Amino acid sequence: MENNTQTASLSSSPIPTPVETNQVAIIPKSKTILTRKPRNLSPASVADIDNINRPSPEIFINNYYTKLNENNYTEAWSFLTTELQENSTSHPQGYQSYIEWWEQVNNINVQIISSSSQNKTAKVKVRCKDDLKNGSKIYADILYYLRWNETDNNWRILNIQPISSTTTKSNLSVNESQPTSSVSDNVNRLSPAKAIEDYYTKINNQDYQTAWDIYPTTVKENKELHPDGYNSFIEWWTQVDHVNIDRVKIEEESYDNAIVNIGTHYKMKSGKISPIKLKFYLAWNKEYQRWYVTKIKHK
């Protein structure tokens, strides 16, 4: 009997035979590359960085007066720009004119009143008292104009503008060697009327910072008069185009106090013209030899 049974081939098996392999499948990892976008500094940012690295104009001016008080005139002279050193009006004989003046001064007391800077320029206002070797004293407000010097990375004095000055004269001649306690206190001081006229001149010239200094600290910090301090002051005056002074009269004056009546016309930037009469109350400051306005009343 014939055997019809067929032997199934392994290759035809419905279940595939696993194949051994030594290869390992590697799945590539995607790389994330972090890049930093370069930062471009604007000119303003660069200027801000430069300003941070610069010494303050106030310190520069204080250092200048320190050199003068130390009689280090050569070093103090170097604080001036070449233009100012060669200015024939300020220094007709250059450095010689400079030291001829400062050798007459025994000591200088200085107070920084205000300062401002922008880019490579600055302004510093000082109030100083010069004690002269002949016994006299000079009280002055001075405005320094500064310029940044790239060569030695420091400020230089470009111009010096005296704002006001009074002198206490000595009764002694230069050759007399008597104690300075005998010096007279007589002062050729500014009249209170002229002080008010000068105040309005500064207002008309838009020199508001200097005009503001006619007020003592108590008035500047009076919240009823100036709620926001100096900002309140200039907010008003920037609305005024010009002030015409019609009349100035001293009502009374003593050594310490004065009252000045003034008639004016305020021309506003809006076009309106207002007649205004005011009464200024002033007090004499002996230390700084100047008048301060302590009160103003409408008449």
Secondary structure, DSSP 8 states (H G I E B T S, - for coil): ---------GGG-SS---------------------------HHHHHHHHHHHS--HHHHHHHHHHHHHTT-HHHHHTTB-HHHHT-TTT-TTTHHHHHHHHTTEEEEEEEEEEEEEETTEEEEEEEEEEEETTS-EEEEEEEEEEEEETTTTEEEEEEEEEEEEEEE--SS-TT----GGG----B----HHHHHHHHHHHHHTT-HHHHHTTS-HHHHT-TTT-TTTHHHHHHHHTTEEEEEEEEEEEEEE-SSEEEEEEEEEEEETTS-EEEEEEEEEEEEETTTTEEEEEEEEE-
